[in-house]
């Protein structure tokens, strides 16, 4: 077999065999002498052929499996607990993993979570966690064992040993305009999950103007592909399609979202954030047989929050991974926001998550490119949410971060993100469909 | 501008601007620090996007021009002569450049020819010339000037200074399955020709089982694109579509073809070879106003051959470029061929050029990959051509080269290349159409 032949076959839109896909995945990784079967130009050409011709379900499953097995499996002891994880395709203000995982851990579910960083206008769980002083996302085996034994979970980054082929491929996709392809995305997400040896996975498939998937057909297609590939590889996957036009919750920005998570677990709910979090959580509870049905799960979640058990797990997670929440609060305490007032009046009809996400990059809350440095305090705190009434010159949003002062026409741009209406509209549910 | 954006635009099948294409071409070439704007993976992805989405006429013209100007123009003095060149898309036994260029030089046409090497089953002019002892395909400026002043032409390879972007791009296309795309081929061929500062170009567009283009529609499309791009860039191009199912002439193989060219110019014509050579030559004669019409051109070519003037130019070309034809003849004189006899009987209906070309690689007459070493004597001399009658066990072909002895079932495979018929068929013309 030659790389040329594999590229040619995909170029001509023929389905690749298991051997050909495995040859490609193994060919991404350099041997001891630094040689690899596929050169960078061949990887780029192959990816573009995959992007433009698409991957079949079979090809996606094989690619996923080959990438999952390109490195080591994550080693941990579940101690008899059901093993679950949650993953999102990326949203603005999406801090759900940080709320959901302590709730699940408090319910006795093992949750060995490998998360990602933010790139582009959507945030990343790892960046949020790293806004906490001392938080370590690279645990060694001893630390992993301690987290599992004392808490039942952790949130770490993708180490060099986990699915290295995915890591290599992702870095090339990122610069060759081959990221947003459903097959490649599913393979990338699930390869890491397969390497976690999961039993259950709940996927938050974001859909809308602020997400990669902008229509329901594509969201369904991706959900179905997730299910198909999951089935082939022995992971039970639930896909919840949720709307991602407006930001989730009140805060966008790494540290601001950590604070919002703590408040949530203290019982200070934002309705919007609660709806998605409870839904995703209940999917896991039912799959893991913690609950018999959704309504029961909702009650159990209420109880875990009311009792403070979930909050305890949140604190414990931070402590076990070296974070110091109190020190962080002191550090960020003096940050003073710019308060932007409303130029119009009426009821908030919608908030442009994509525009706010992009503005977030400009003020240092996110990265335009991988090497950009994040300002952890930078971000937005919405003072008005969907459905709220606002008067002219009333405070609309708080903007944090030193760079915000340098943004021209900040007030105008922020106001442009808010669509006001003279009458109050019905607030629609974020939950669209559950597949699988 | 970012490489990512240019790739994305082509990926989404939008037409690139002049600035974007120039950015790509300049981005192929490393600066003094070894940095280039486009990484190898980005070049590979871009090429595959071009391959699958195609290039518009505009894009092809701009790509051609940008590649032509990525290096130096060839410097030579035409001494008032019309400047022409001939190029073929690649055939089996295609030695026409080596016959045509001395005829044109003898007719007072300047012919600064940049040729290529063989790769795959088709031969290359440079390899044929290098089968001549001492022949130098890398002339310095002084040698170029001498050739132009004393003869009016030369045949050289593409130096590092001529269209370097094309050279880089070709080496990547070769390994990424992005060679056989009409736009990319036209840009690659014409960029070198533009760098030659030509006035007239005759293209031999090969079509058939032994060529890259297998049907007349694609051949027409390529011819039209050649004309369009040529017009935009100020070169008058004539495309002659010729059939490439059977090998051209009697010999396939580097040294064997040199001998065949000498014989041709001595007046020992192979009908088949004569038809295409005369046609291509007459196109140049008429364009360069050496002749008023085709029939006149044919008579003038006859005269240049009968008088020995064309043969003289052939010898002079070899001498001026350091070749020693007599020494070469002595060197190859002792090579004894394997003679393959016919297993069947009848009239030769067709000869499989593709299969013979591929067999040629196996016996060392061509290269499967760039680093393969050529055995210059290796090749085939057809003892029977299309339309010839052959008896069972009569000699069919001579096979040269030491490696031929190692090929299993050589007799069977050679016989398989010859389709015999019980009756004699009409011999069809090789010339299909002239476009431009």
Interface residues (C-beta under 8 A of the other chain):
Chain A: X3 X4 X7 X8 X11 X39 X40 X41 X42 X43 X44 X45 X46 X47 X48 X49 X51 X52 X53 X172 X175 X176 X177 X178
Chain B: X3 X4 X7 X8 X11 X39 X40 X41 X42 X43 X44 X45 X46 X47 X48 X49 X51 X52 X53 X172 X175 X176 X177 X178
